[in-house]
Amino acid sequence: MKNNFSDQARQYAIYRPTYPPELFEFLMEHVNQREAVWDCATGNGQTAVALAKYFEQVYATDISQQQLNNAQFGPNITYSLQAAEHTAFEDDKFNLVTVSQALHWFQFDAFYKEVYRVTKTGGVFAAWAYSLLTISPEIDEYIRDYHFNILKDHWDEERRFVDERYESIPFPFDEIASPDFVITYDWSLENLEGYLQTWSAYQNFVKSNGFDPVEALIIKIRPYWSEKRRVVFPVHMRVGRVK
């Protein structure tokens, strides 16, 4: 698994979107028991905190200690520094394994072998990611140009799985059809700027070029921005049963 988000861990915790309650309600419809869940690549614990409402114990892992240092506390959440592909968990421990906004960074074969090892028979695996946000036709055009042209050479190859809505990602499970979800916010321009500065390609661009490309983008967008604007992220999800 790649570690692309340690440098901006604090900003990630502040500006990254959280996931809709409906997504977790849907998952719970397919999970038969709720003793233990593994939230892999937990980041700052957004998903772990949501899962803590449903499970007796949540085990949340990440390869970034900086991310874990910004994680949200929960009395039934245990955080640990572990790679997705190799953990210290015992066999047949989990009723559910989740990965939010990170599966595309993994070594698929090794990770899926680990999922099968630590998940109880009949347990569920779920992975999801949100793709490019939409705001308005004028603003969307600027953001798409920024994403696909200005940052073109700075995205890691694995990012294509997100742009392809996770439809092309390997998925060796008995798949369960899942609905489409969306994340919506009413954001200030500062919120948008902070979020754009959490992108992995942004970090690669700054390291290569020595300046912040978001500043020029915000100048273009500012004339179209009121105090708050509705921001929508489409969420793409894959869910399957482990057999």
Buried (B, 14 or more C-beta within 10 A) or exposed (E): BEBBBBBBBEBBBEBBBEBBEEBBEBBBEBBEEBEBBBBBBBBBBBBBBBBBEBBEBBBBBBBBEBBBEBBBEBEBBEBEEBBBBEBEBEEEBBBBBBBBBBBBBBBBEEBBBBBBEBBBEEBBBBBBBBBEBBBEEEBEEBBEEBBEEBBEEBBEEBBEBBBEBBEEBEBBBEEBEBEEBEBEBEBBBEBBBBBBBBBBBBBBBBEEEEEBBBEEBBEBBEEBBEEEBEBEBBBBBBBBBBE
